[in-house]
Each structure stands twice: as C-alpha cells, then as structure tokens.
Amino acid sequence: MFRKDLDRIQKKESVAQFKTELCEDDVAEMRRLQNQYLKKEGLVFIIELRLKELRLKNLYTIKEIAGVLGCTASLVSRYENGSRMPRADYLVKLADFYDVSVDYLLGLTEDKERH
C-alpha cells in the first residue's frame, strides 16, 4: 500500500469510503489500459480487464468470486491476470452474477445490458 493510504487508515477514515476510492482509481487504470492495449492483446485481455473491473467496481474479493463459481481463488486470479481463459459455463455464471451479457465479457459489445 502507499504511505498516504496507510495514513488514512490510521486516521480511521471510513473503510467503505477508502475501498470505494481505491476501486475508482483501479477502474480508471483498467480503462486506460484497455484503451491503450485493446487491439494488441485480443480476446483474453478484454475478458481479463472486464472481469477485474466488474469485481473491483462491485467491491468483491477474488475469494468471493471463487465462491460464486465454485472454484479456487487462484483460478479466478488466473482469469484476471490473463493466464487462463474462463470456461463457457463460468462466463455464463459471471454474466448472471454481474447482470451483464456474455457478449460484454467477451468484448463483443460495449453494451452491458442482457438481451
């Protein structure tokens, strides 16, 4: 963690507010990376970014997502770092859980709404 973040925790600021601010920064960084590398990396990179962005935006831990999928936290971590591609049934579970379309997770559309 950064020094300023540690100072804020020591000042006993709201943990929820702190998490929200960290997540907003992370999401902004994800969007920047997505725009920068979208065409270079292909499908796995898009899925990686979208899964991590949705998790951070909704304040879930990797362990919580692993519970939703019924798999290990290390497998979810591999999905988010791009070293593994999620199985089709996991993509469907994640889309249902986050209330987005599988097409959105795959990067086929920017529209999150399920049709």
C-alpha positions, -999 to 999 in steps of 0.1 A, spaced: 0 0 0 10 36 -5 21 56 25 -8 80 21 -32 51 22 -17 38 54 -20 73 69 -57 74 60 -64 40 76 -46 51 108 -68 82 108 -97 58 110 -115 70 79 -144 50 67 -132 17 53 -161 16 28 -151 51 15 -115 40 14 -123 9 -6 -146 29 -30 -118 54 -37 -93 26 -43 -117 9 -66 -124 40 -86 -87 45 -91 -83 9 -102 -112 11 -126 -98 43 -141 -65 25 -146 -82 -5 -161 -100 17 -186 -67 34 -195 -50 1 -201 -80 -12 -221 -79 18 -244 -41 15 -248 -38 -22 -255 -72 -33 -267 -62 -41 -302 -28 -55 -293 -38 -83 -269 -71 -97 -282 -99 -116 -265 -81 -128 -234 -70 -93 -225 -106 -79 -229 -120 -107 -206 -92 -101 -181 -100 -64 -179 -137 -67 -178 -137 -94 -151 -113 -74 -129 -132 -41 -135 -166 -57 -126 -151 -73 -94 -135 -41 -82 -164 -19 -91 -187 -41 -71 -162 -44 -42 -159 -82 -43 -128 -101 -34 -113 -128 -56 -123 -153 -29 -160 -142 -31 -160 -147 -69 -144 -181 -65 -173 -190 -42 -198 -179 -68 -181 -201 -94 -173 -230 -71 -136 -229 -79 -104 -218 -63 -93 -182 -57 -61 -189 -77 -81 -199 -107 -101 -166 -106 -68 -148 -102 -55 -165 -134 -86 -154 -152 -79 -118 -141 -42 -118 -150 -49 -134 -184 -30 -166 -179 -62 -187 -182 -94 -183 -202 -126 -189 -183 -147 -219 -193 -180 -212 -211 -201 -222 -180 -181 -199 -158 -186 -170 -183 -224 -176 -181 -223 -177 -142 -202 -145 -141 -225 -127 -166 -255 -137 -145 -238 -127 -112 -228 -92 -125 -260 -88 -146 -242 -82 -178 -242 -101 -211 -216 -127 -220 -210 -107 -252 -199 -78 -229 -175 -100 -210 -161 -113 -243 -156 -78 -256 -181 -82 -285 -201 -52 -273 -198 -22 -250 -235 -27 -241 -237 -43 -207 -274 -50 -209 -285 -85 -214 -310 -91 -242 
